[in-house]
């Protein structure tokens, strides 16, 4: 993270009542290369150096200048905060302007990537990254600067709600979740799961996105397909189901249109969806399928299918072009938080 420091903040922080907090900030920045200090003026660096014993001043000046040069190379999209002499922190702006106390909270908060499944979803996320970004993410996790967070079942929403209660936690949160959509029309911004005169429809992702849009703008990824399993490449699906009589089902699956395949219940098939009280949400998406094809795809590919994503970090998957395009449009938002 780029940490912009105003000259006014430095001048006020080198007095005896604030110097320890300011040195704590510097100590955090010197621990590895997670955060880089960017002093707004040359004079701010000179003032900061004065807070140290004379024999240490050349060492800290070099560190401040090196950190400044590194931070100066960051793209404008890279996560940043500005520490300034303000009465209260301003969080809801592109680059939050925060007090020194709040800055310390942000910088000691590890990045949490909140997932519905901290194992399968995590491997999917790593697998769809390029090798360089994957190595960087794994390095951050190994150093304790980032971690995957498990939010299985309905708990993802509760964990997200808890984290957004604290601005510094929200700023260090990225959320990924399935869309749970049954038809491409449900991605329309005016769609809601409310069903007039009928039992309400179940779509956790709809509620989660409402919250994420408001409090985690540019820090979430709602998949454009129904499940993470909907991204499984054909050859990998063959490998994942090699011990099962699924080859006819795989052929039937990939004979469908993209929209049909991306909204199909990969885990439990047409039989499970047929028992939903809101099955009309599928509309006419599968009307052109023959009864034979629906029967072949009646049971899906099992609830453990996503475990196969573990292999994606050791053997590069051949993702389809649309999956890569989606990932390439979203992953920079996550990587810019590192």
C-alpha positions as a Markdown table, in Angstrom:
| # | Residue | x | y | z |
|---|---|---|---|---|
| 1 | Unk | 0.0 | 0.0 | 0.0 |
| 2 | Unk | 1.1 | 3.5 | -0.8 |
| 3 | Unk | 1.2 | 5.7 | 2.4 |
| 4 | Unk | 1.2 | 9.4 | 1.5 |
| 5 | Unk | 2.4 | 11.6 | 4.4 |
| 6 | Unk | 1.7 | 15.3 | 4.5 |
| 7 | Unk | 4.3 | 17.8 | 5.7 |
| 8 | Unk | 1.9 | 19.1 | 8.3 |
| 9 | Unk | 1.5 | 15.7 | 9.8 |
| 10 | Unk | 5.2 | 15.2 | 10.1 |
| 11 | Unk | 5.7 | 18.6 | 11.7 |
| 12 | Unk | 3.0 | 17.8 | 14.3 |
| 13 | Unk | 4.2 | 14.3 | 14.9 |
| 14 | Unk | 7.8 | 14.9 | 15.8 |
| 15 | Unk | 6.8 | 16.6 | 19.1 |
| 16 | Unk | 7.2 | 14.5 | 22.3 |
| 17 | Unk | 3.5 | 13.6 | 22.5 |
| 18 | Unk | 3.3 | 12.1 | 19.0 |
| 19 | Unk | 6.8 | 11.0 | 18.3 |
| 20 | Unk | 6.2 | 7.4 | 19.5 |
| 21 | Unk | 3.2 | 7.0 | 17.2 |
| 22 | Unk | 5.1 | 8.4 | 14.3 |
| 23 | Unk | 8.0 | 6.0 | 14.9 |
| 24 | Unk | 5.5 | 3.2 | 15.1 |
| 25 | Unk | 4.3 | 4.1 | 11.6 |
| 26 | Unk | 7.9 | 4.1 | 10.4 |
| 27 | Unk | 8.6 | 0.7 | 12.0 |
| 28 | Unk | 5.6 | -0.8 | 10.2 |
| 29 | Unk | 6.8 | 0.5 | 6.9 |
| 30 | Unk | 10.3 | -0.9 | 7.5 |
| 31 | Unk | 9.0 | -4.5 | 8.0 |
| 32 | Unk | 9.4 | -6.0 | 4.5 |
| 33 | Unk | 8.0 | -4.3 | 1.4 |
| 34 | Unk | 4.3 | -4.4 | 2.1 |
| 35 | Unk | 3.8 | -0.7 | 2.5 |
| 36 | Unk | 5.8 | 2.3 | 1.1 |
| 37 | Unk | 6.0 | 5.8 | 2.5 |
| 38 | Unk | 5.5 | 8.7 | 0.1 |
| 39 | Unk | 6.4 | 12.0 | 1.7 |
| 40 | Unk | 4.6 | 14.9 | -0.1 |
| 41 | Unk | 7.5 | 17.3 | 0.1 |
| 42 | Unk | 11.3 | 17.1 | 0.5 |
| 43 | Unk | 11.0 | 19.2 | 3.7 |
| 44 | Unk | 8.7 | 16.5 | 5.1 |
| 45 | Unk | 11.5 | 14.0 | 4.8 |
| 46 | Unk | 14.0 | 16.4 | 6.4 |
| 47 | Unk | 11.6 | 16.9 | 9.3 |
| 48 | Unk | 11.0 | 13.2 | 9.7 |
| 49 | Unk | 14.8 | 12.5 | 9.8 |
| 50 | Unk | 15.2 | 15.0 | 12.7 |
| 51 | Unk | 13.2 | 12.7 | 14.9 |
| 52 | Unk | 16.1 | 10.3 | 15.1 |
| 53 | Unk | 19.5 | 10.4 | 16.7 |
| 54 | Unk | 22.1 | 12.1 | 14.6 |
| 55 | Unk | 24.1 | 8.9 | 13.9 |
| 56 | Unk | 20.9 | 7.2 | 12.6 |
| 57 | Unk | 19.7 | 10.1 | 10.4 |
| 58 | Unk | 21.6 | 9.1 | 7.2 |
| 59 | Unk | 20.2 | 5.6 | 7.5 |
| 60 | Unk | 16.6 | 6.8 | 7.8 |
| 61 | Unk | 17.0 | 9.4 | 5.1 |
| 62 | Unk | 18.1 | 6.7 | 2.7 |
| 63 | Unk | 15.2 | 4.5 | 3.7 |
| 64 | Unk | 12.7 | 7.4 | 3.3 |
| 65 | Unk | 14.1 | 8.3 | -0.1 |
| 66 | Unk | 14.1 | 4.7 | -1.3 |
| 67 | Unk | 10.5 | 4.2 | -0.1 |
| 68 | Unk | 9.5 | 7.5 | -1.8 |
| 69 | Unk | 11.0 | 6.4 | -5.1 |
| 70 | Unk | 9.3 | 3.0 | -4.9 |
| 71 | Unk | 5.9 | 4.5 | -4.0 |
| 72 | Unk | 6.3 | 7.0 | -6.9 |
| 73 | Unk | 6.2 | 4.1 | -9.4 |
| 74 | Unk | 2.9 | 2.8 | -8.1 |
| 75 | Unk | 0.0 | 3.2 | -10.6 |
| 76 | Unk | -2.9 | 5.5 | -9.6 |
| 77 | Unk | -5.1 | 2.4 | -9.1 |
| 78 | Unk | -2.8 | 1.0 | -6.4 |
| 79 | Unk | -4.3 | 1.1 | -2.9 |
| 80 | Unk | -3.3 | 4.2 | -1.0 |
| 81 | Unk | -4.1 | 6.3 | 2.1 |
| 82 | Unk | -3.0 | 9.8 | 3.0 |
| 83 | Unk | -2.1 | 10.6 | 6.5 |
| 84 | Unk | -2.8 | 14.2 | 7.4 |
| 85 | Unk | -3.4 | 16.5 | 10.2 |
| 86 | Unk | -7.2 | 16.2 | 10.2 |
| 87 | Unk | -9.7 | 16.1 | 13.0 |
| 88 | Unk | -11.3 | 12.9 | 11.8 |
| 89 | Unk | -10.6 | 10.5 | 9.0 |
| 90 | Unk | -12.4 | 10.8 | 5.6 |
| 91 | Unk | -12.9 | 7.2 | 4.4 |
| 92 | Unk | -15.4 | 7.5 | 1.6 |
| 93 | Unk | -13.1 | 9.1 | -1.0 |
| 94 | Unk | -10.8 | 7.3 | -3.6 |
| 95 | Unk | -7.7 | 8.0 | -1.4 |
| 96 | Unk | -8.9 | 8.1 | 2.2 |
| 97 | Unk | -7.4 | 10.9 | 4.3 |
| 98 | Unk | -6.8 | 9.6 | 7.8 |
| 99 | Unk | -5.4 | 10.4 | 11.2 |
| 100 | Unk | -2.2 | 8.9 | 12.3 |
| 101 | Unk | -4.0 | 6.7 | 14.8 |
| 102 | Unk | -6.4 | 5.4 | 12.1 |
| 103 | Unk | -3.5 | 4.9 | 9.6 |
| 104 | Unk | -1.8 | 2.5 | 12.1 |
| 105 | Unk | -5.1 | 0.5 | 12.2 |
| 106 | Unk | -5.1 | 0.2 | 8.5 |
| 107 | Unk | -1.5 | -0.7 | 8.1 |
| 108 | Unk | -1.6 | -3.4 | 10.8 |
| 109 | Unk | -4.7 | -5.0 | 9.3 |
| 110 | Unk | -3.9 | -7.8 | 7.0 |
| 111 | Unk | -5.8 | -8.1 | 3.7 |
| 112 | Unk | -8.6 | -10.6 | 4.0 |
| 113 | Unk | -9.9 | -12.3 | 0.9 |
| 114 | Unk | -13.4 | -13.4 | 2.0 |
| 115 | Unk | -14.6 | -16.6 | 0.2 |
| 116 | Unk | -17.5 | -18.9 | 0.4 |
| 117 | Unk | -15.0 | -21.8 | 0.7 |
| 118 | Unk | -11.5 | -20.9 | 1.8 |
| 119 | Unk | -10.1 | -24.0 | 0.1 |
| 120 | Unk | -11.8 | -24.6 | -3.2 |
| 121 | Unk | -12.6 | -21.0 | -4.0 |
| 122 | Unk | -9.0 | -20.1 | -2.9 |
| 123 | Unk | -7.5 | -22.6 | -5.4 |
| 124 | Unk | -9.9 | -21.3 | -8.1 |
| 125 | Unk | -8.7 | -17.8 | -7.5 |
| 126 | Unk | -5.0 | -18.7 | -7.5 |
| 127 | Unk | -5.4 | -21.0 | -10.5 |
| 128 | Unk | -7.0 | -18.3 | -12.7 |
| 129 | Unk | -4.2 | -15.9 | -12.0 |
| 130 | Unk | -1.1 | -15.8 | -14.1 |
| 131 | Unk | 2.0 | -17.4 | -12.5 |
| 132 | Unk | 3.6 | -14.1 | -11.5 |
| 133 | Unk | 0.5 | -12.8 | -9.7 |
| 134 | Unk | -0.1 | -16.1 | -8.1 |
| 135 | Unk | 3.4 | -16.2 | -6.7 |
| 136 | Unk | 3.0 | -12.6 | -5.4 |
| 137 | Unk | -0.3 | -13.5 | -3.7 |
| 138 | Unk | 1.2 | -16.6 | -2.1 |
| 139 | Unk | 4.1 | -14.6 | -0.9 |
| 140 | Unk | 1.8 | -12.2 | 0.9 |
| 141 | Unk | -0.1 | -15.0 | 2.5 |
| 142 | Unk | 3.2 | -16.7 | 3.6 |
| 143 | Unk | 4.3 | -13.5 | 5.2 |
| 144 | Unk | 1.0 | -13.0 | 7.1 |
| 145 | Unk | 0.1 | -9.9 | 5.1 |
| 146 | Unk | -3.0 | -11.5 | 3.5 |
| 147 | Unk | -5.2 | -14.5 | 4.2 |
| 148 | Unk | -8.2 | -16.3 | 2.7 |
| 149 | Unk | -11.2 | -16.1 | 4.9 |
| 150 | Unk | -13.9 | -18.8 | 5.0 |
| 151 | Unk | -17.5 | -17.6 | 4.8 |
| 152 | Unk | -19.4 | -20.9 | 4.0 |
| 153 | Unk | -23.2 | -21.1 | 3.9 |
| 154 | Unk | -24.9 | -17.9 | 4.9 |
| 155 | Unk | -21.9 | -16.7 | 7.1 |
| 156 | Unk | -20.2 | -14.8 | 4.3 |
| 157 | Unk | -22.8 | -12.0 | 4.6 |
| 158 | Unk | -22.4 | -11.9 | 8.4 |
| 159 | Unk | -18.6 | -11.7 | 8.2 |
| 160 | Unk | -18.8 | -9.0 | 5.5 |
| 161 | Unk | -21.3 | -7.0 | 7.6 |
| 162 | Unk | -19.0 | -7.2 | 10.6 |
| 163 | Unk | -15.9 | -6.1 | 8.7 |
| 164 | Unk | -17.7 | -3.1 | 7.1 |
| 165 | Unk | -18.5 | -1.8 | 10.6 |
| 166 | Unk | -14.9 | -0.8 | 10.9 |
| 167 | Unk | -13.5 | 1.4 | 8.1 |
| 168 | Unk | -10.0 | 0.1 | 8.4 |
| 169 | Unk | -11.2 | -3.5 | 8.1 |
| 170 | Unk | -13.4 | -2.6 | 5.1 |
| 171 | Unk | -10.5 | -1.0 | 3.4 |
| 172 | Unk | -8.5 | -4.3 | 3.8 |
| 173 | Unk | -11.4 | -6.6 | 2.6 |
| 174 | Unk | -11.9 | -8.2 | -0.8 |
| 175 | Unk | -15.0 | -10.5 | -1.3 |
| 176 | Unk | -15.6 | -13.2 | -3.9 |
| 177 | Unk | -18.8 | -15.1 | -4.2 |
| 178 | Unk | -20.9 | -17.1 | -6.7 |
| 179 | Unk | -23.6 | -15.2 | -8.5 |
| 180 | Unk | -26.2 | -17.9 | -7.8 |
| 181 | Unk | -28.1 | -16.7 | -10.9 |
| 182 | Unk | -30.4 | -19.1 | -12.8 |
| 183 | Unk | -30.7 | -17.1 | -16.0 |
| 184 | Unk | -28.6 | -14.4 | -17.7 |
| 185 | Unk | -31.5 | -11.9 | -17.3 |
| 186 | Unk | -30.9 | -11.9 | -13.6 |
| 187 | Unk | -27.7 | -9.9 | -14.0 |
| 188 | Unk | -29.9 | -6.9 | -15.1 |
| 189 | Unk | -29.4 | -4.1 | -12.6 |
| 190 | Unk | -33.2 | -3.9 | -12.1 |
| 191 | Unk | -33.6 | -7.6 | -11.3 |
| 192 | Unk | -34.6 | -8.6 | -7.8 |
| 193 | Unk | -35.3 | -12.0 | -6.2 |
| 194 | Unk | -38.7 | -10.7 | -5.1 |
| 195 | Unk | -41.5 | -12.8 | -6.6 |
| 196 | Unk | -44.9 | -11.0 | -6.5 |
| 197 | Unk | -47.5 | -13.1 | -4.8 |
| 198 | Unk | -45.2 | -16.0 | -4.4 |
| 199 | Unk | -42.7 | -17.4 | -1.8 |
| 200 | Unk | -39.6 | -15.3 | -1.9 |
| 201 | Unk | -36.7 | -16.6 | -4.0 |
| 202 | Unk | -33.4 | -17.5 | -2.5 |
| 203 | Unk | -30.4 | -15.7 | -3.8 |
| 204 | Unk | -27.8 | -14.8 | -1.2 |
| 205 | Unk | -25.5 | -13.2 | -3.8 |
| 206 | Unk | -28.1 | -10.6 | -4.6 |
| 207 | Unk | -28.1 | -9.3 | -1.0 |
| 208 | Unk | -24.3 | -9.6 | -0.8 |
| 209 | Unk | -23.8 | -7.5 | -3.9 |
| 210 | Unk | -26.1 | -4.8 | -2.6 |
| 211 | Unk | -23.8 | -4.5 | 0.5 |
| 212 | Unk | -20.6 | -4.9 | -1.5 |
| 213 | Unk | -21.6 | -2.2 | -4.0 |
| 214 | Unk | -22.2 | 0.3 | -1.2 |
| 215 | Unk | -19.3 | -0.5 | 1.2 |
| 216 | Unk | -16.7 | -2.4 | -0.8 |
| 217 | Unk | -16.8 | -0.6 | -4.2 |
| 218 | Unk | -14.0 | -2.1 | -6.4 |
| 219 | Unk | -13.2 | -4.6 | -3.7 |
| 220 | Unk | -15.4 | -7.5 | -4.6 |
| 221 | Unk | -16.0 | -10.1 | -7.4 |
| 222 | Unk | -19.5 | -11.5 | -7.9 |
| 223 | Unk | -18.9 | -14.2 | -10.5 |
| 224 | Unk | -20.7 | -13.7 | -13.8 |
| 225 | Unk | -21.5 | -17.5 | -13.8 |
| 226 | Unk | -23.6 | -19.4 | -11.4 |
| 227 | Unk | -20.8 | -21.2 | -9.4 |
| 228 | Unk | -17.0 | -21.5 | -9.5 |
| 229 | Unk | -17.7 | -25.0 | -10.9 |
| 230 | Unk | -19.2 | -23.2 | -14.0 |
| 231 | Unk | -15.6 | -22.3 | -15.0 |
| 232 | Unk | -14.2 | -25.8 | -15.1 |
| 233 | Unk | -12.5 | -26.3 | -18.4 |
| 234 | Unk | -13.7 | -29.3 | -20.4 |
| 235 | Unk | -10.5 | -31.3 | -20.3 |
| 236 | Unk | -10.2 | -30.7 | -16.5 |
| 237 | Unk | -13.8 | -31.8 | -16.0 |
| 238 | Unk | -12.8 | -35.0 | -17.8 |
| 239 | Unk | -9.9 | -35.5 | -15.4 |
| 240 | Unk | -12.0 | -34.6 | -12.4 |
| 241 | Unk | -14.6 | -37.3 | -13.3 |
| 242 | Unk | -12.3 | -39.9 | -14.8 |
| 243 | Unk | -13.4 | -42.6 | -12.3 |
| 244 | Unk | -17.1 | -41.9 | -12.9 |
| 245 | Unk | -19.4 | -42.7 | -15.9 |
| 246 | Unk | -19.6 | -39.0 | -16.8 |
| 247 | Unk | -18.2 | -38.7 | -20.3 |
| 248 | Unk | -21.7 | -38.6 | -21.9 |
| 249 | Unk | -22.7 | -35.9 | -19.5 |
| 250 | Unk | -19.5 | -33.9 | -20.3 |
| 251 | Unk | -20.3 | -34.1 | -24.0 |
| 252 | Unk | -23.9 | -33.0 | -23.4 |
| 253 | Unk | -22.8 | -30.2 | -21.2 |
| 254 | Unk | -20.4 | -28.7 | -23.8 |
| 255 | Unk | -22.9 | -29.1 | -26.5 |
| 256 | Unk | -25.1 | -26.5 | -24.8 |
| 257 | Unk | -24.7 | -22.8 | -25.4 |
| 258 | Unk | -22.5 | -20.8 | -23.1 |
| 259 | Unk | -25.4 | -19.2 | -21.3 |
| 260 | Unk | -27.0 | -22.6 | -20.7 |
| 261 | Unk | -23.7 | -24.1 | -19.4 |
| 262 | Unk | -22.9 | -21.1 | -17.2 |
| 263 | Unk | -26.2 | -21.3 | -15.4 |
| 264 | Unk | -26.6 | -25.1 | -15.2 |
| 265 | Unk | -26.4 | -26.7 | -11.8 |
| 266 | Unk | -23.0 | -28.2 | -12.1 |
| 267 | Unk | -23.1 | -29.9 | -8.7 |
| 268 | Unk | -26.6 | -31.4 | -8.7 |
| 269 | Unk | -28.1 | -31.2 | -12.2 |
| 270 | Unk | -31.6 | -30.7 | -13.5 |
| 271 | Unk | -33.3 | -32.9 | -11.0 |
| 272 | Unk | -32.2 | -30.7 | -8.0 |
| 273 | Unk | -33.2 | -27.5 | -9.8 |
| 274 | Unk | -36.5 | -29.1 | -10.8 |
| 275 | Unk | -37.4 | -29.3 | -7.1 |
| 276 | Unk | -36.8 | -25.6 | -6.5 |
| 277 | Unk | -39.9 | -23.5 | -5.6 |
| 278 | Unk | -38.5 | -20.8 | -7.8 |
| 279 | Unk | -37.7 | -22.9 | -10.8 |
| 280 | Unk | -39.5 | -20.5 | -13.1 |
| 281 | Unk | -36.4 | -18.3 | -12.8 |
| 282 | Unk | -34.8 | -20.4 | -15.4 |
| 283 | Unk | -37.4 | -19.2 | -17.9 |
| 284 | Unk | -37.0 | -20.8 | -21.3 |
| 285 | Unk | -33.2 | -21.2 | -21.0 |
| 286 | Unk | -33.2 | -25.0 | -21.5 |
| 287 | Unk | -36.3 | -25.4 | -23.7 |
| 288 | Unk | -34.3 | -26.4 | -26.8 |
| 289 | Unk | -32.7 | -29.3 | -25.0 |
| 290 | Unk | -34.0 | -32.8 | -25.8 |
| 291 | Unk | -35.4 | -35.0 | -23.0 |
| 292 | Unk | -32.5 | -37.3 | -23.6 |
| 293 | Unk | -30.0 | -34.6 | -23.0 |
| 294 | Unk | -31.8 | -33.4 | -19.9 |
| 295 | Unk | -31.7 | -37.0 | -18.6 |
| 296 | Unk | -28.0 | -37.3 | -19.2 |
| 297 | Unk | -27.5 | -34.1 | -17.2 |
| 298 | Unk | -30.0 | -34.9 | -14.6 |
| 299 | Unk | -27.6 | -35.4 | -11.7 |
| 300 | Unk | -24.7 | -33.0 | -12.3 |
| 301 | Unk | -21.1 | -33.8 | -11.5 |
| 302 | Unk | -21.2 | -34.0 | -7.7 |
| 303 | Unk | -20.7 | -31.7 | -4.8 |
| 304 | Unk | -16.9 | -32.3 | -4.6 |
| 305 | Unk | -16.2 | -31.1 | -8.1 |
| 306 | Unk | -14.6 | -27.9 | -7.0 |
| 307 | Unk | -11.9 | -29.8 | -5.1 |
| 308 | Unk | -10.3 | -30.3 | -8.5 |
| 309 | Unk | -9.3 | -26.7 | -8.6 |
| 310 | Unk | -6.4 | -27.5 | -6.2 |
| 311 | Unk | -4.6 | -28.9 | -9.3 |
| 312 | Unk | -4.8 | -25.6 | -11.1 |
| 313 | Unk | -1.9 | -24.1 | -9.1 |
| 314 | Unk | 0.5 | -26.9 | -10.1 |
| 315 | Unk | -0.8 | -27.5 | -13.6 |
| 316 | Unk | -1.9 | -24.5 | -15.6 |
| 317 | Unk | -5.6 | -24.9 | -16.6 |
| 318 | Unk | -6.7 | -24.1 | -20.2 |
| 319 | Unk | -9.4 | -21.5 | -19.2 |
| 320 | Unk | -11.8 | -20.4 | -21.8 |
| 321 | Unk | -11.4 | -17.0 | -23.3 |
| 322 | Unk | -14.5 | -15.5 | -21.5 |
| 323 | Unk | -13.3 | -16.8 | -18.1 |
| 324 | Unk | -9.9 | -15.2 | -18.7 |
| 325 | Unk | -11.5 | -11.9 | -19.8 |
| 326 | Unk | -13.6 | -11.8 | -16.7 |
| 327 | Unk | -10.7 | -12.6 | -14.4 |
| 328 | Unk | -8.4 | -10.0 | -16.1 |
| 329 | Unk | -11.1 | -7.3 | -15.6 |
| 330 | Unk | -11.5 | -8.1 | -11.8 |
| 331 | Unk | -8.2 | -9.4 | -10.5 |
| 332 | Unk | -6.3 | -6.1 | -10.8 |
| 333 | Unk | -8.7 | -4.7 | -8.2 |
| 334 | Unk | -7.5 | -7.4 | -5.8 |
| 335 | Unk | -3.9 | -7.2 | -6.7 |
| 336 | Unk | -3.8 | -3.4 | -6.3 |
| 337 | Unk | -4.7 | -4.0 | -2.7 |
| 338 | Unk | -1.4 | -5.8 | -2.0 |
